[in-house]
Amino acid sequence: MSGSELAVGDEVVVDVGPVAHGGHCIARHEGRVLFVRHTLPGERVRARITEGGAGDRFLRADAVAVEGAAPGRVSAPCPYAGPGRCGGCDFQHADLATQRDLKTAVVREQFARLARLDVDVTVEPVPGDADGLRWRTRTEFAVDADGRPGMRLHRSHAILPVDDCLIAAPPVAAALSGRYAGCSAIDVVAPSVGGAVVVELPLVPGKSVPSVVESVRSARLDREFTVSARGFWQVHPGAASAFVDAALDVLDPRPGETALDLYSGVGVFTAALAQAVGERGRVVAVEADEEASTHAKANLTAYPWTVPVRARVDDFFGVARPKRRGPGPRRAGKPAARHPLAPPSADLVLLDPPRTGAGREVLVAVAALRPRAIAYVACDPAALARDTTYLRELGYELSDLRAFDAFPMTHHVECVAGFATVV
């Protein structure tokens, strides 16, 4: 069958090439590019087309049979993993060392392609992770029409009921034994302090979401934080501590300095910076989410030299919002007035933006502060690599880069990058 004739349901035998960003590997058949899940580089597999057709730039496929296995392949520990099943994990068919090799290759490839940099980085485990299982302390499970919780199939709204999730912490997985009539989903949280919390979705109007207590125990910070059960917190129990230490190692904050913590959430990095710069210093924390900002103010009362600001980061700097995505005209938002608490300069800037990254306009504003060091915490290596290009254009070079396997069994990887002014 020629590559141009391939359609959903067809099967072809292909030789698998390198891993790509997104949890799949690249293969080719008669000139057509296939993104194939459930395989490893160097394998020969029978691939079933799952998405795409004539005229598409590429096709998606599942490896439904392995004719030549690569070193590092293992039997998936989870019975729900595999072609046509749960879409939550990407790499259960690989041992942990191989998973980290794959993620290392992705980070290096993204920097080579998007930032034109050859980076020497190796994905490292998060402390406390022994086997890549039972680590996830926050999970949203879909709920089917019969009230059974489960996971969605890959790139689908269809729900696969499950009675266990091997990457979920035991208190989170225990919620799968319940029934949740009238819900579309449940958020389950196993916080650092106290028992598990289940939040049924959609939320009942007027009913508040409970708060939980999470802790950071690291060389740079040792304290607890209050956060909404549905708010942002790192899902791996060792991640927040690892990222705090890595980011502050990059910045090396000194007493009396002024620091800016952008996309600051409930104030974890803010607190660590505040301890380091001391009472003679100043830390401005910028967060758009109302609930997170409220929690940050309470979490930071021990540091009166911190200034929590509720604002979008682009609005804080008075720059235009990114162009709206989706149908209709793509017009950039009107610039807001620069926030009166935005400092004219800063010694240090820490960014922990959403998956899409900070973007050029925000980084132009950051560079205008002329910080001596910038730390960038990123959950998407592609966005980080693009923003690295912008920072290099603005006079900052990549000085440090670490990558962490904070999401074992999935393709996700967290990076902490450092940037310093070009001498």
C-alpha beads as a LAMMPS data file, in Angstrom:
LAMMPS data file: protein, C-alpha beads

423 atoms
422 bonds

1 atom types
1 bond types

-500.0 500.0 xlo xhi
-500.0 500.0 ylo yhi
-500.0 500.0 zlo zhi

Masses

1 110.0

Atoms # bond

1 1 1 0.000 0.000 0.000
2 1 1 1.441 3.394 -0.973
3 1 1 1.887 6.031 1.692
4 1 1 -0.627 8.349 0.023
5 1 1 -3.357 5.709 0.330
6 1 1 -2.994 5.090 4.060
7 1 1 -6.153 5.628 6.106
8 1 1 -7.355 5.053 9.663
9 1 1 -7.322 1.331 10.470
10 1 1 -4.638 0.383 7.926
11 1 1 -1.564 -1.460 9.225
12 1 1 1.977 -1.232 7.903
13 1 1 5.349 -2.550 9.061
14 1 1 7.823 0.270 9.674
15 1 1 11.306 0.832 11.047
16 1 1 11.144 3.312 13.910
17 1 1 13.373 6.370 14.008
18 1 1 14.048 8.947 16.739
19 1 1 11.746 9.958 19.558
20 1 1 9.728 13.137 19.025
21 1 1 8.289 15.638 21.478
22 1 1 4.866 14.380 22.550
23 1 1 5.345 10.732 23.523
24 1 1 5.761 9.138 20.116
25 1 1 8.540 8.168 17.712
26 1 1 8.971 9.024 14.040
27 1 1 8.659 6.427 11.293
28 1 1 8.184 6.654 7.528
29 1 1 6.246 4.561 5.044
30 1 1 6.454 5.245 1.314
31 1 1 7.360 8.854 1.998
32 1 1 4.632 9.471 4.632
33 1 1 5.635 10.518 8.140
34 1 1 4.057 8.518 10.962
35 1 1 4.061 9.529 14.623
36 1 1 3.927 6.140 16.326
37 1 1 3.100 5.572 19.998
38 1 1 4.040 2.551 22.133
39 1 1 7.366 2.017 20.387
40 1 1 11.065 2.839 20.827
41 1 1 13.766 4.100 18.448
42 1 1 15.371 1.280 16.479
43 1 1 12.400 -1.073 16.633
44 1 1 10.540 -2.693 13.778
45 1 1 6.808 -2.651 14.459
46 1 1 3.444 -3.176 12.885
47 1 1 1.755 0.220 13.109
48 1 1 -1.986 0.787 12.878
49 1 1 -3.072 4.207 11.616
50 1 1 -5.244 5.951 14.227
51 1 1 -5.586 9.458 12.820
52 1 1 -5.073 11.274 9.517
53 1 1 -5.517 10.581 5.857
54 1 1 -4.755 11.793 2.345
55 1 1 -3.444 15.338 2.280
56 1 1 -2.316 15.437 5.896
57 1 1 1.324 16.290 6.589
58 1 1 1.643 13.290 8.897
59 1 1 -0.335 10.371 10.282
60 1 1 -0.697 9.130 13.850
61 1 1 -0.359 5.445 14.636
62 1 1 -0.067 2.846 17.395
63 1 1 2.491 0.050 17.440
64 1 1 0.179 -2.959 17.719
65 1 1 2.900 -5.612 17.310
66 1 1 6.665 -5.550 17.827
67 1 1 8.660 -7.526 15.282
68 1 1 12.050 -6.378 16.525
69 1 1 12.344 -4.985 20.056
70 1 1 14.864 -2.388 21.192
71 1 1 16.915 -2.641 24.382
72 1 1 15.013 -1.022 27.218
73 1 1 11.604 -2.422 26.226
74 1 1 9.635 -3.972 29.098
75 1 1 6.124 -5.242 29.600
76 1 1 3.904 -2.365 30.725
77 1 1 3.176 -2.758 34.455
78 1 1 -0.299 -1.241 34.028
79 1 1 -3.003 -3.396 32.392
80 1 1 -4.670 -0.258 31.036
81 1 1 -1.578 0.920 29.117
82 1 1 -1.166 0.151 25.444
83 1 1 -2.691 0.746 22.011
84 1 1 -6.319 1.827 22.120
85 1 1 -6.383 2.104 25.893
86 1 1 -5.582 4.736 28.554
87 1 1 -4.026 7.923 27.199
88 1 1 -2.415 8.959 30.474
89 1 1 1.015 7.319 30.116
90 1 1 3.318 7.326 27.100
91 1 1 6.324 5.223 28.110
92 1 1 5.182 2.312 30.267
93 1 1 6.739 -0.002 27.659
94 1 1 10.233 1.361 28.512
95 1 1 12.336 0.951 31.629
96 1 1 13.058 4.106 33.635
97 1 1 16.592 4.560 32.306
98 1 1 15.323 4.359 28.741
99 1 1 12.483 6.783 29.500
100 1 1 15.002 9.326 30.765
101 1 1 17.209 8.771 27.722
102 1 1 14.188 9.488 25.499
103 1 1 13.376 12.684 27.388
104 1 1 17.015 13.761 27.271
105 1 1 16.962 13.323 23.491
106 1 1 13.789 15.427 23.250
107 1 1 15.220 18.294 25.323
108 1 1 18.438 18.311 23.294
109 1 1 16.538 18.154 19.999
110 1 1 14.233 21.031 20.927
111 1 1 17.187 23.237 21.853
112 1 1 19.085 22.271 18.704
113 1 1 16.099 22.928 16.428
114 1 1 14.503 25.968 18.065
115 1 1 17.406 27.697 19.830
116 1 1 20.291 26.476 17.646
117 1 1 22.109 25.354 20.773
118 1 1 23.909 22.105 21.522
119 1 1 23.058 21.616 25.198
120 1 1 24.797 19.158 27.491
121 1 1 21.898 18.006 29.649
122 1 1 20.769 14.680 31.085
123 1 1 17.307 14.145 32.530
124 1 1 17.721 13.323 36.201
125 1 1 15.297 11.639 38.599
126 1 1 13.439 13.641 41.191
127 1 1 14.597 12.667 44.688
128 1 1 12.416 10.007 46.265
129 1 1 11.441 8.302 43.006
130 1 1 12.370 4.610 43.145
131 1 1 10.450 2.920 40.333
132 1 1 8.375 5.581 38.585
133 1 1 5.101 4.396 40.116
134 1 1 2.747 5.691 42.829
135 1 1 4.038 9.257 42.676
136 1 1 1.162 11.350 41.363
137 1 1 -0.513 13.232 44.231
138 1 1 -3.017 15.178 42.103
139 1 1 -5.125 13.581 39.396
140 1 1 -8.333 14.407 37.589
141 1 1 -10.331 11.327 36.643
142 1 1 -13.147 11.442 34.119
143 1 1 -16.488 9.934 35.177
144 1 1 -18.718 7.988 32.782
145 1 1 -22.521 7.967 32.556
146 1 1 -22.719 5.219 35.182
147 1 1 -20.676 7.203 37.696
148 1 1 -17.525 5.097 37.223
149 1 1 -14.223 6.997 37.339
150 1 1 -11.605 6.352 34.707
151 1 1 -9.182 7.779 32.166
152 1 1 -9.769 9.111 28.681
153 1 1 -8.396 7.262 25.696
154 1 1 -5.506 8.944 23.883
155 1 1 -6.733 12.014 21.938
156 1 1 -10.329 11.073 22.667
157 1 1 -13.262 12.016 24.895
158 1 1 -14.116 8.328 25.373
159 1 1 -13.725 7.131 28.975
160 1 1 -12.067 3.873 30.019
161 1 1 -13.238 2.941 33.554
162 1 1 -10.281 1.846 35.708
163 1 1 -10.045 0.358 39.190
164 1 1 -6.429 1.455 39.718
165 1 1 -3.860 3.884 38.344
166 1 1 -0.288 2.754 38.932
167 1 1 1.242 6.225 38.770
168 1 1 -1.287 7.618 41.290
169 1 1 -0.323 7.809 44.948
170 1 1 -2.260 5.182 46.946
171 1 1 -4.698 7.682 48.531
172 1 1 -5.462 9.036 45.053
173 1 1 -5.925 5.590 43.522
174 1 1 -8.252 4.628 46.384
175 1 1 -10.835 7.096 45.054
176 1 1 -11.284 4.875 41.994
177 1 1 -13.294 2.419 44.071
178 1 1 -16.077 4.973 44.541
179 1 1 -19.050 5.867 42.365
180 1 1 -19.811 9.467 41.472
181 1 1 -23.310 9.794 40.039
182 1 1 -24.025 13.130 38.440
183 1 1 -20.359 14.084 38.011
184 1 1 -18.367 14.602 34.831
185 1 1 -15.027 14.283 36.629
186 1 1 -13.355 14.200 40.033
187 1 1 -10.214 15.945 41.221
188 1 1 -8.357 13.847 43.794
189 1 1 -5.564 15.307 45.931
190 1 1 -3.273 13.549 48.410
191 1 1 -1.595 16.542 50.098
192 1 1 1.567 16.558 52.158
193 1 1 -0.454 17.138 55.322
194 1 1 -3.778 15.428 56.052
195 1 1 -5.914 12.929 54.173
196 1 1 -6.994 12.766 50.559
197 1 1 -9.569 15.231 49.223
198 1 1 -12.034 14.476 46.431
199 1 1 -13.626 17.393 44.572
200 1 1 -16.591 16.475 42.379
201 1 1 -16.953 18.319 39.073
202 1 1 -18.667 20.357 37.845
203 1 1 -18.550 22.464 40.967
204 1 1 -21.843 23.177 42.682
205 1 1 -22.557 26.938 42.502
206 1 1 -21.854 28.560 45.824
207 1 1 -19.888 25.605 47.190
208 1 1 -16.291 26.462 47.991
209 1 1 -13.345 24.262 47.063
210 1 1 -11.388 23.101 50.137
211 1 1 -7.824 24.143 50.742
212 1 1 -5.001 21.721 51.560
213 1 1 -1.539 22.048 53.076
214 1 1 1.548 21.154 51.046
215 1 1 5.159 21.212 52.219
216 1 1 8.566 21.959 50.743
217 1 1 11.493 20.305 52.502
218 1 1 14.701 21.325 50.770
219 1 1 18.116 22.803 51.408
220 1 1 16.795 26.249 50.435
221 1 1 13.329 26.159 51.985
222 1 1 11.561 24.229 54.740
223 1 1 7.967 25.250 55.282
224 1 1 4.294 24.596 54.521
225 1 1 1.924 26.318 52.104
226 1 1 -1.837 26.520 51.837
227 1 1 -3.212 25.915 48.334
228 1 1 -6.620 25.205 46.853
229 1 1 -7.344 21.530 46.262
230 1 1 -7.855 22.506 42.617
231 1 1 -4.995 25.011 42.517
232 1 1 -1.577 24.498 40.984
233 1 1 0.945 22.426 42.897
234 1 1 3.601 20.078 41.581
235 1 1 2.118 16.578 41.350
236 1 1 5.320 14.706 42.225
237 1 1 5.977 14.906 45.987
238 1 1 9.679 15.603 45.471
239 1 1 9.333 18.096 42.628
240 1 1 8.701 21.388 44.426
241 1 1 11.744 20.915 46.659
242 1 1 13.975 19.933 43.736
243 1 1 12.898 22.916 41.628
244 1 1 13.307 25.416 44.458
245 1 1 16.877 24.299 45.077
246 1 1 17.745 24.216 41.364
247 1 1 16.295 27.673 40.680
248 1 1 17.969 29.326 43.657
249 1 1 21.275 27.654 42.827
250 1 1 21.013 29.373 39.430
251 1 1 20.159 32.780 40.894
252 1 1 22.479 32.708 43.915
253 1 1 20.458 35.455 45.668
254 1 1 22.314 37.813 47.973
255 1 1 21.133 39.780 51.014
256 1 1 19.558 43.115 50.105
257 1 1 18.759 42.273 46.475
258 1 1 15.499 42.936 44.642
259 1 1 13.882 39.942 42.999
260 1 1 10.855 39.467 40.792
261 1 1 8.890 36.184 40.915
262 1 1 6.654 35.946 37.836
263 1 1 3.743 33.481 37.598
264 1 1 4.315 33.045 41.308
265 1 1 1.368 30.825 42.273
266 1 1 0.937 30.467 46.039
267 1 1 4.401 31.872 46.753
268 1 1 6.799 28.926 46.936
269 1 1 9.681 30.524 45.027
270 1 1 8.782 33.890 46.562
271 1 1 9.316 32.519 50.061
272 1 1 12.655 30.964 49.137
273 1 1 13.817 34.225 47.548
274 1 1 12.580 36.232 50.528
275 1 1 14.591 34.113 52.950
276 1 1 17.695 34.556 50.802
277 1 1 17.537 38.332 50.228
278 1 1 16.488 39.029 53.830
279 1 1 14.710 42.006 55.358
280 1 1 16.904 44.499 53.490
281 1 1 15.785 42.969 50.213
282 1 1 12.499 42.969 48.299
283 1 1 10.583 40.329 46.363
284 1 1 7.669 41.242 44.086
285 1 1 5.444 38.238 43.291
286 1 1 3.069 38.435 40.320
287 1 1 0.192 35.968 39.903
288 1 1 -3.017 36.277 37.850
289 1 1 -5.160 33.621 39.531
290 1 1 -7.332 35.201 42.232
291 1 1 -7.399 32.204 44.567
292 1 1 -3.662 31.526 44.265
293 1 1 -2.920 35.197 44.874
294 1 1 -5.081 35.177 48.012
295 1 1 -3.259 32.101 49.309
296 1 1 0.097 33.699 48.486
297 1 1 -0.654 36.717 50.665
298 1 1 -1.430 34.404 53.594
299 1 1 1.568 32.154 52.903
300 1 1 3.969 35.113 52.820
301 1 1 2.970 36.950 55.997
302 1 1 6.248 35.897 57.619
303 1 1 8.090 37.946 54.987
304 1 1 6.804 41.537 55.114
305 1 1 9.406 42.545 52.530
306 1 1 7.486 40.576 49.881
307 1 1 4.924 42.309 47.668
308 1 1 2.259 39.941 46.276
309 1 1 0.545 41.446 43.219
310 1 1 -2.519 39.982 41.557
311 1 1 -2.083 40.652 37.840
312 1 1 -1.345 38.976 34.558
313 1 1 2.369 39.204 33.922
314 1 1 1.919 40.935 30.558
315 1 1 -0.463 43.455 32.141
316 1 1 1.989 43.964 35.025
317 1 1 4.606 45.103 32.512
318 1 1 2.119 47.025 30.390
319 1 1 2.768 44.978 27.247
320 1 1 0.234 43.714 24.729
321 1 1 -1.419 40.401 25.478
322 1 1 -0.649 37.510 23.110
323 1 1 -2.787 37.170 20.000
324 1 1 -5.996 35.295 20.648
325 1 1 -5.992 31.745 19.341
326 1 1 -8.880 29.955 17.703
327 1 1 -11.409 31.064 15.089
328 1 1 -11.976 34.691 14.252
329 1 1 -9.571 37.620 13.901
330 1 1 -6.302 37.169 15.735
331 1 1 -5.772 40.570 17.267
332 1 1 -3.386 41.222 20.098
333 1 1 -4.912 42.643 23.237
334 1 1 -4.531 46.316 24.030
335 1 1 -1.552 47.008 26.293
336 1 1 -2.472 47.772 29.885
337 1 1 -0.802 50.522 31.858
338 1 1 2.352 49.333 33.570
339 1 1 1.566 48.343 37.144
340 1 1 2.676 50.947 39.714
341 1 1 4.486 48.238 41.708
342 1 1 6.554 47.101 38.719
343 1 1 10.120 47.990 39.656
344 1 1 12.317 49.951 37.230
345 1 1 15.101 47.442 37.793
346 1 1 15.727 44.109 39.506
347 1 1 18.742 42.063 40.456
348 1 1 17.019 38.714 39.886
349 1 1 14.019 37.442 37.941
350 1 1 12.409 34.025 38.292
351 1 1 9.793 32.848 35.778
352 1 1 7.553 29.792 36.061
353 1 1 5.170 30.369 33.118
354 1 1 2.405 28.104 31.797
355 1 1 3.117 25.509 29.127
356 1 1 3.002 28.084 26.326
357 1 1 5.988 29.924 27.790
358 1 1 6.563 33.582 28.653
359 1 1 6.808 34.909 25.095
360 1 1 8.850 37.634 23.458
361 1 1 7.027 40.708 24.817
362 1 1 7.258 39.625 28.445
363 1 1 10.930 38.726 28.037
364 1 1 11.669 42.111 26.474
365 1 1 10.186 43.670 29.619
366 1 1 12.198 41.316 31.835
367 1 1 15.448 42.128 30.045
368 1 1 14.731 45.859 30.386
369 1 1 15.066 45.420 34.158
370 1 1 18.687 44.355 33.549
371 1 1 18.745 41.544 36.135
372 1 1 22.125 39.973 36.710
373 1 1 20.537 36.496 36.606
374 1 1 17.305 34.923 35.381
375 1 1 15.893 31.527 36.371
376 1 1 13.271 29.949 34.125
377 1 1 11.231 26.921 35.274
378 1 1 9.588 25.237 32.286
379 1 1 7.217 22.322 31.807
380 1 1 7.636 22.345 28.011
381 1 1 11.147 22.171 26.510
382 1 1 9.894 23.568 23.195
383 1 1 8.550 26.737 24.824
384 1 1 11.755 27.074 26.849
385 1 1 13.908 26.694 23.740
386 1 1 11.898 29.366 21.888
387 1 1 12.143 31.736 24.845
388 1 1 15.871 31.012 25.081
389 1 1 16.220 32.385 21.555
390 1 1 14.471 35.607 22.605
391 1 1 16.646 35.996 25.696
392 1 1 19.821 35.499 23.667
393 1 1 18.681 38.240 21.300
394 1 1 18.186 40.451 24.362
395 1 1 21.715 39.940 25.677
396 1 1 21.326 36.906 27.943
397 1 1 23.063 33.584 27.419
398 1 1 22.015 30.204 28.741
399 1 1 24.326 29.568 31.703
400 1 1 22.721 26.515 33.328
401 1 1 20.240 23.852 32.327
402 1 1 18.889 20.953 34.342
403 1 1 16.068 18.612 33.377
404 1 1 14.013 16.530 35.805
405 1 1 11.913 13.402 35.352
406 1 1 9.058 14.769 37.452
407 1 1 6.452 12.806 35.478
408 1 1 7.676 9.193 35.098
409 1 1 5.887 6.982 32.554
410 1 1 4.769 10.080 30.621
411 1 1 6.580 12.157 28.009
412 1 1 6.539 15.279 30.191
413 1 1 9.781 16.714 31.537
414 1 1 10.537 19.762 33.675
415 1 1 13.524 22.025 33.038
416 1 1 15.194 24.672 35.175
417 1 1 17.329 27.050 33.115
418 1 1 19.640 29.868 34.143
419 1 1 20.508 32.939 32.094
420 1 1 23.194 35.547 32.683
421 1 1 24.132 38.753 30.909
422 1 1 26.730 38.480 28.183
423 1 1 29.989 39.942 29.416

Bonds

1 1 1 2
2 1 2 3
3 1 3 4
4 1 4 5
5 1 5 6
6 1 6 7
7 1 7 8
8 1 8 9
9 1 9 10
10 1 10 11
11 1 11 12
12 1 12 13
13 1 13 14
14 1 14 15
15 1 15 16
16 1 16 17
17 1 17 18
18 1 18 19
19 1 19 20
20 1 20 21
21 1 21 22
22 1 22 23
23 1 23 24
24 1 24 25
25 1 25 26
26 1 26 27
27 1 27 28
28 1 28 29
29 1 29 30
30 1 30 31
31 1 31 32
32 1 32 33
33 1 33 34
34 1 34 35
35 1 35 36
36 1 36 37
37 1 37 38
38 1 38 39
39 1 39 40
40 1 40 41
41 1 41 42
42 1 42 43
43 1 43 44
44 1 44 45
45 1 45 46
46 1 46 47
47 1 47 48
48 1 48 49
49 1 49 50
50 1 50 51
51 1 51 52
52 1 52 53
53 1 53 54
54 1 54 55
55 1 55 56
56 1 56 57
57 1 57 58
58 1 58 59
59 1 59 60
60 1 60 61
61 1 61 62
62 1 62 63
63 1 63 64
64 1 64 65
65 1 65 66
66 1 66 67
67 1 67 68
68 1 68 69
69 1 69 70
70 1 70 71
71 1 71 72
72 1 72 73
73 1 73 74
74 1 74 75
75 1 75 76
76 1 76 77
77 1 77 78
78 1 78 79
79 1 79 80
80 1 80 81
81 1 81 82
82 1 82 83
83 1 83 84
84 1 84 85
85 1 85 86
86 1 86 87
87 1 87 88
88 1 88 89
89 1 89 90
90 1 90 91
91 1 91 92
92 1 92 93
93 1 93 94
94 1 94 95
95 1 95 96
96 1 96 97
97 1 97 98
98 1 98 99
99 1 99 100
100 1 100 101
101 1 101 102
102 1 102 103
103 1 103 104
104 1 104 105
105 1 105 106
106 1 106 107
107 1 107 108
108 1 108 109
109 1 109 110
110 1 110 111
111 1 111 112
112 1 112 113
113 1 113 114
114 1 114 115
115 1 115 116
116 1 116 117
117 1 117 118
118 1 118 119
119 1 119 120
120 1 120 121
121 1 121 122
122 1 122 123
123 1 123 124
124 1 124 125
125 1 125 126
126 1 126 127
127 1 127 128
128 1 128 129
129 1 129 130
130 1 130 131
131 1 131 132
132 1 132 133
133 1 133 134
134 1 134 135
135 1 135 136
136 1 136 137
137 1 137 138
138 1 138 139
139 1 139 140
140 1 140 141
141 1 141 142
142 1 142 143
143 1 143 144
144 1 144 145
145 1 145 146
146 1 146 147
147 1 147 148
148 1 148 149
149 1 149 150
150 1 150 151
151 1 151 152
152 1 152 153
153 1 153 154
154 1 154 155
155 1 155 156
156 1 156 157
157 1 157 158
158 1 158 159
159 1 159 160
160 1 160 161
161 1 161 162
162 1 162 163
163 1 163 164
164 1 164 165
165 1 165 166
166 1 166 167
167 1 167 168
168 1 168 169
169 1 169 170
170 1 170 171
171 1 171 172
172 1 172 173
173 1 173 174
174 1 174 175
175 1 175 176
176 1 176 177
177 1 177 178
178 1 178 179
179 1 179 180
180 1 180 181
181 1 181 182
182 1 182 183
183 1 183 184
184 1 184 185
185 1 185 186
186 1 186 187
187 1 187 188
188 1 188 189
189 1 189 190
190 1 190 191
191 1 191 192
192 1 192 193
193 1 193 194
194 1 194 195
195 1 195 196
196 1 196 197
197 1 197 198
198 1 198 199
199 1 199 200
200 1 200 201
201 1 201 202
202 1 202 203
203 1 203 204
204 1 204 205
205 1 205 206
206 1 206 207
207 1 207 208
208 1 208 209
209 1 209 210
210 1 210 211
211 1 211 212
212 1 212 213
213 1 213 214
214 1 214 215
215 1 215 216
216 1 216 217
217 1 217 218
218 1 218 219
219 1 219 220
220 1 220 221
221 1 221 222
222 1 222 223
223 1 223 224
224 1 224 225
225 1 225 226
226 1 226 227
227 1 227 228
228 1 228 229
229 1 229 230
230 1 230 231
231 1 231 232
232 1 232 233
233 1 233 234
234 1 234 235
235 1 235 236
236 1 236 237
237 1 237 238
238 1 238 239
239 1 239 240
240 1 240 241
241 1 241 242
242 1 242 243
243 1 243 244
244 1 244 245
245 1 245 246
246 1 246 247
247 1 247 248
248 1 248 249
249 1 249 250
250 1 250 251
251 1 251 252
252 1 252 253
253 1 253 254
254 1 254 255
255 1 255 256
256 1 256 257
257 1 257 258
258 1 258 259
259 1 259 260
260 1 260 261
261 1 261 262
262 1 262 263
263 1 263 264
264 1 264 265
265 1 265 266
266 1 266 267
267 1 267 268
268 1 268 269
269 1 269 270
270 1 270 271
271 1 271 272
272 1 272 273
273 1 273 274
274 1 274 275
275 1 275 276
276 1 276 277
277 1 277 278
278 1 278 279
279 1 279 280
280 1 280 281
281 1 281 282
282 1 282 283
283 1 283 284
284 1 284 285
285 1 285 286
286 1 286 287
287 1 287 288
288 1 288 289
289 1 289 290
290 1 290 291
291 1 291 292
292 1 292 293
293 1 293 294
294 1 294 295
295 1 295 296
296 1 296 297
297 1 297 298
298 1 298 299
299 1 299 300
300 1 300 301
301 1 301 302
302 1 302 303
303 1 303 304
304 1 304 305
305 1 305 306
306 1 306 307
307 1 307 308
308 1 308 309
309 1 309 310
310 1 310 311
311 1 311 312
312 1 312 313
313 1 313 314
314 1 314 315
315 1 315 316
316 1 316 317
317 1 317 318
318 1 318 319
319 1 319 320
320 1 320 321
321 1 321 322
322 1 322 323
323 1 323 324
324 1 324 325
325 1 325 326
326 1 326 327
327 1 327 328
328 1 328 329
329 1 329 330
330 1 330 331
331 1 331 332
332 1 332 333
333 1 333 334
334 1 334 335
335 1 335 336
336 1 336 337
337 1 337 338
338 1 338 339
339 1 339 340
340 1 340 341
341 1 341 342
342 1 342 343
343 1 343 344
344 1 344 345
345 1 345 346
346 1 346 347
347 1 347 348
348 1 348 349
349 1 349 350
350 1 350 351
351 1 351 352
352 1 352 353
353 1 353 354
354 1 354 355
355 1 355 356
356 1 356 357
357 1 357 358
358 1 358 359
359 1 359 360
360 1 360 361
361 1 361 362
362 1 362 363
363 1 363 364
364 1 364 365
365 1 365 366
366 1 366 367
367 1 367 368
368 1 368 369
369 1 369 370
370 1 370 371
371 1 371 372
372 1 372 373
373 1 373 374
374 1 374 375
375 1 375 376
376 1 376 377
377 1 377 378
378 1 378 379
379 1 379 380
380 1 380 381
381 1 381 382
382 1 382 383
383 1 383 384
384 1 384 385
385 1 385 386
386 1 386 387
387 1 387 388
388 1 388 389
389 1 389 390
390 1 390 391
391 1 391 392
392 1 392 393
393 1 393 394
394 1 394 395
395 1 395 396
396 1 396 397
397 1 397 398
398 1 398 399
399 1 399 400
400 1 400 401
401 1 401 402
402 1 402 403
403 1 403 404
404 1 404 405
405 1 405 406
406 1 406 407
407 1 407 408
408 1 408 409
409 1 409 410
410 1 410 411
411 1 411 412
412 1 412 413
413 1 413 414
414 1 414 415
415 1 415 416
416 1 416 417
417 1 417 418
418 1 418 419
419 1 419 420
420 1 420 421
421 1 421 422
422 1 422 423
